[in-house]
Amino acid sequence: MFRKYSKKKELKRLTGVTRFATPFLTLKSIDESKLALRAMLALEEWARCPYSSKMEAKKVEVILLLDDKFWKSIKHYLKCASPLIKVLRLVDGDANPAMGYVYEAKDRAKEQIA
């Protein structure tokens, strides 16, 4: 149902190349899909869906619709993790960057997080 209302977008992205970044990419996708998720939960089609009456679905509804702390936590995580992901991509890449370049990237990431 989410794919239908989000223009065939996926919430969870699994890629072998960025396996260390999968949680980051998944949360980024959830954050970018906030409006689509909330809109989907407001539909009559969702209310008629057999999954909507399950306890787990009710908990998710409350979190997505009412829990601002959840959305703020995602924003905070993305802001803090983004500089680290950049450093990990640099180190995990095919090219072997000079150690000085890696240390510079690490120091920049620490400053951005602080």
N, C-alpha and C positions, 0 to 999 in steps of 0.2 A: 504494500500500500504506500509506503514511503517513496519508493522509486517512482510510482505513478504521479505523486504530487510534488516531487522534487526534480522533475525532468530527467529521470533515470539515473540519478546520482546515488552513489554508494556511501554509506556511513563508514564502513570499515574498509580500509585499504591495506591489503597484504602484498608486500613486494619483497622479493628475496634480496634485492640490491640494498634496500634501506631497512633491513630487519631490525636494527637497533632503534630505528625511528618510528616503528609501527604504532606504539601507543601515542606518540606525539602527533602523528598524522591522523590517527583516528579521532583524537580529541579536537584537533583542528577542524576536521570534517564535521564533527558534531556541533562545534561552535559556529561554523559557517552555515549550518543547516538549522539553526535555532528557530527561525521563523517558519520554515517548512514543517519542522516537527510539531511546533505548537499549532499550526494551521491544520495539520493532519488530525491531531487529537480533538480538534473542535468540530470535525465533520460528523454528520449523522452516520455516514458509512463506517466510521471507526466505532461508533456506539453500537452498531449492529454486528460488528465483527465478533466472532466467538472468542477471540483472544482478549478483547477489551474487558471482559468480565473476570478475567483471572487476577488473582491477588498481585502477582508480579507486575502486570500491566497497570493496575491501579497505583502501585508504588511509583512506577516510572512516570505516570501521568502527573502525580503530585510533584515529583522532582522537576520535570520539564516545565510544568506550568506555573508552579508556585515557589520553587526554591531558588531565590536569587543568589544564595550562598554557593550553590552548585555552579551557576554560570560565572560568578566572580572567581571561583576556584579554578575553573578551566582557563579563564583569561590570565590569571596569575601564573598558572603552570606553563602556559604557552609562552608568556613573556620571559619567564626564567629559563625554560628549557631551550628556547630558540637559539641563543648563543652557543649552548653546548652542542646542539645538533649540528650547527655549522662546523664546529671544531671536529666533531666525530666524522662528518662527511669528508673533511679535509684529510684526516688521518686514514680513513677507510678507503680512500680513493685508489685508483690504479697507479697514479703517479706518486712517487715518494718525495714529499716536500722536504726542504731543508729543515733541520731541527729548530733553527732560529725562527723560521716562518711559523712552525707549529707553536713554539713558545709565545710568539707575538699574538697569534690567534687565541691562545689560551688566556693570555693576560687581557686581551680585549673582551673576551667572554666574561671574565671575572668582573671587569669594570661595568659591563652592561647589566649583569645580574645584580650587582650592588646598587 
